[in-house]
Structures are given as C-alpha cells and as structure tokens.
Amino acid sequence: MDYFIVVVTTLAGLYFHGWLYVRMRRWIERDLALSLAGADPGKRAYMLQKLEQARSEKVGRKQLAVWLQREAAEYTG
C-alpha cells in the first residue's frame, strides 16, 4: 500500500509539472505576440491569429520570435 501511495503521488506531481510547463510556455508565447502588437486592438487580434497559425505550422521555439516579428512587420491594419 505504501508503494501505491508513492507511485500515485509521484505521477500526480509529474503530471502537474508538465501541465504547468505547457501553460507557462503558452503564456510566454502569447505575451510575446501581444508585446509586438502594442496598443492597437486590430493588431493584437492579428498577432493572436498569427500565433495560432505558428502553432499549427509547428514553428520551433527558437524561430518563433523572429517569425512573429516578421508577421508583425507585414501588418497593414
């Protein structure tokens, strides 16, 4: 019974840390996109749309900032 408790607690902790890592990464990426948009509501919506596009195209983490900057420069609003 002791081993069962240890295994369940360890798995729950690992799951929680994985979930937290994914959530923080999404928050950071969203914050990056919104910081590139500035205060313009139209550009903010555009950048969030481009962030979703980057996720669907599986743009790498290292390339994401450059990719988003390029997309922000192409905004004609």
C-alpha positions in Angstrom: 0.0 0.0 0.0 2.9 2.4 0.8 4.3 1.9 -2.7 0.9 2.6 -4.3 0.7 6.0 -2.4 4.3 6.9 -3.5 3.6 6.0 -7.1 0.2 7.8 -7.3 1.7 10.9 -5.6 4.8 10.9 -7.9 2.6 10.5 -11.1 0.3 13.3 -10.0 3.3 15.6 -9.3 4.8 14.8 -12.7 1.5 15.5 -14.4 1.1 18.8 -12.6 4.6 19.9 -13.5 4.1 19.0 -17.1 0.7 20.9 -17.2 2.3 23.9 -15.6 5.2 23.9 -18.1 2.8 23.8 -21.0 0.7 26.6 -19.5 3.7 28.9 -18.8 5.0 28.3 -22.3 1.7 29.3 -23.8 1.5 32.4 -21.6 5.0 33.4 -22.6 4.3 33.0 -26.3 1.0 34.9 -26.0 2.8 37.7 -24.1 5.4 37.9 -26.9 2.8 38.2 -29.6 0.9 40.9 -27.7 4.0 42.9 -26.9 4.8 43.0 -30.6 1.3 44.3 -31.3 1.4 47.3 -29.0 -1.8 49.0 -28.0 -3.6 48.7 -31.4 -6.6 46.3 -30.9 -6.7 45.3 -34.5 -3.0 44.4 -34.5 -3.5 42.5 -31.2 -6.2 40.3 -32.8 -4.0 39.9 -35.9 -1.0 38.8 -33.8 -3.0 36.3 -31.8 -4.3 34.8 -35.1 -0.7 34.6 -36.3 0.4 32.9 -33.1 -2.3 30.3 -33.7 -1.0 29.9 -37.2 2.5 29.5 -35.9 1.3 26.7 -33.6 -0.5 24.9 -36.4 2.6 25.2 -38.6 4.7 23.9 -35.7 7.1 26.8 -35.8 10.0 26.0 -33.5 10.5 27.7 -30.2 13.8 29.4 -31.3 12.3 30.6 -34.5 9.0 31.8 -33.0 10.2 35.3 -32.0 11.7 36.0 -35.5 8.6 34.6 -37.2 6.3 36.7 -35.1 8.4 39.9 -35.7 8.2 39.2 -39.5 4.4 38.8 -39.3 4.1 42.0 -37.2 6.1 43.9 -39.8 3.7 42.7 -42.5 0.6 44.0 -40.7 -1.1 46.8 -42.7 -4.1 47.4 -40.4 
